[in-house]
Amino acid sequence: MEPRMFIPDWRGLVTFAAPRPQPTLLRDEDGLRVLLAGLEPGGEIPAHPERLAVYHVLEGSGSMVVDDEQFVLAAGATVIAPRGSQRGIRAETRLAFLAVRVGPDLDEAG
């Protein structure tokens, strides 16, 4: 059994960076990856295909594209991106988010 994890305040774990994030990996196991990431204003993650993922914004504002759809991000927003969809994020202000990726990597299962 994996050890339990309790994070009383995510702010002590996030690293804000630009132009690309420097994520903090919270859990990485077969079929599951949980990370915490921060972007400085203007920082971005270019659109790329990825496995099924849930993104939850903890602080800040920005935008996210999933395939051809654009979403405005603010604290409390959640985006669920389907497996294989192209997704990218751009920060307008300091932006912190939690990402949970589920399922096999795209190169493992096609």
N, C-alpha and C positions, 0 to 999 in steps of 0.2 A: 504494500500500500504506500502510495506517495505521501510525503509529509504534508500536513495542512499548511496553508499560508494565510496570514492575516497582515494586512497593510493598513495601519491606522491613518496614515496620511501619505498619499501618493506624491505630494510635492517634494518630499525628500529623496525621491527616486528618479524624477524626471530630469533629463538634460535637454535644454533648449539649444537648438543648433540651426544653422543655415549655411549653405543653401539646402542641405539634406539633413534629415534627422539622424540622431545617434540613439537608437532605441535601447531601452532597458528591457531585457528579456526576463519575464517573470516565471514563465513555464514553457518548456520545450520538450515535448514528448511525441510519440507516434500519433499523428492525426490531430495534434493540438499545439498551437503556439499562442501564448499570451504575452503581449508587450505593451510597454508604456513609452510614448514618444512625445517630443516637444519640438515645435518649429518656431524660430524667430520670425518676425514680420518679413514677408517676401520669400520665406523658405518654402520649399515644395517637394512633393514626391511626384515625379512624372507618371503619367498614366501607364499602367502595366497590367498584364493579366495575372490573376492570383486565384487561389482556392477560395471557397466560401469564407467570408469574413464579416465580422460585426465591428463597427467603429463607433465608439462613444466619446463625445467631446466633453472633456472635463473643465476646460477653461479656454477663453479666447474666441476668436472669430476667423472665418475663412470660407473656403468653398471646396467642394468635392465633386468630381465628375465620376459617374459610373456609366460606362458606355457613352450614350449620347445625352444623358440626363445630368443636369447640374443641380447641386443642392447647396443652400446657404447653411454654413455651420456656425453654431453658437453653443455655449455651455448647455449641456443637457440633451443636445441633438444626438440621435442614433441613426446610423446608416447600415443597412444590411446589403452587402454586395454579393451577388450570386457567383458561384464557381465559374471561373473562366472569363468573367467580365473584366473590362479594362477599367481601372480606377486610379485616380490621382487626387492629391490634396494640395491646396495652396493656402498659406496663412496670411491673413490681413493684419492681425495682431499676434502677440505670443499665443500659440495654440498648443494645447496639451490634449492628447487623446489616448484611450485604451483601445487596443486592437486585439481581437480574438480570431484566429484563423483555424478553421476546422476542416478535417478530411486530409486525404493524401495530397502531396505536392502535385502540381499539374504535370510535371515530367514523369511522375510515378504511375499515374493512372490515366493519363491522356486528357 
